[in-house]
Amino acid sequence: MKIISKNILINKTDEGLMIPIFRNWDSLIPGYQPAMVYATTIGPNMKKGPILHRSRSGYMTSIGGDVSIEYAEDNEIKKIGLNVDIDNIRVIAIPAGMAIKIINNSNKEIATIINLPDIAWHPDNQDTEKFENWERFFEYVKK
């Protein structure tokens, strides 16, 4: 189970930018079908997670702010940046069962993250485990 990442080829126009987050003909996971699209924001210097979705895969990028994703792989914490600058925006595919922490590295900007999960959030089936920190996550995994 690994995170897959790819830099996005941005189309610059006279009016601004077109940033293709998902196209069915070049997705990171062949046959991936998003069931929902949503934006989430994270305040300056804030973190969300670690969060584990047992059944839901995600397809994520940041469209504002300096965002990093920490994730647990092979019993260690790894980190990947979603956007370094406008010419280096990355989209990542997060498999179900992989815990992540979303980090807003900016001390001034609100970060905006777009996610296209393959299972839509529903109040009756939230599929989410939240942890105070990575130590709690690793304790949960050992059970």
LINJOKA-V147216 format. One record per pair of residues at least 24 apart in sequence whose C-alpha atoms are under 6 Angstrom apart, sorted by the first residue. I is the first residue (numbers start at 0). J is the second residue. Records with the same first field share a line. If there is no record, write none. Layout:
# LINJOKA-V147216
I->J  J
This chain:
# LINJOKA-V147216
2->92  93
3->91  92
4->90  91
5->89  90
6->88  89
7->88  89
32->117
33->115  116  117
34->117  118  119
35->115  116  119
36->114  115
37->113  114
38->112  113
39->111  112
40->110  111
41->109  110
42->109
43->103  105  106  107  108  109
44->103  104  105  106
45->103
46->101  102
47->100  101
48->100
49->99  100  130
50->98  99  128  129
51->98  127  128
52->95  96  126  127
53->95  96  126
54->95
55->95  118
56->93  94  95  116  117
57->92  93  115  116
58->91  92  114  115  116
59->90  91  113  114
60->90  112  113
61->111  112
62->111
63->110  111
64->108  110
65->103  104  105
66->102  103  104
67->102
68->100  101
69->99  100
70->98  99
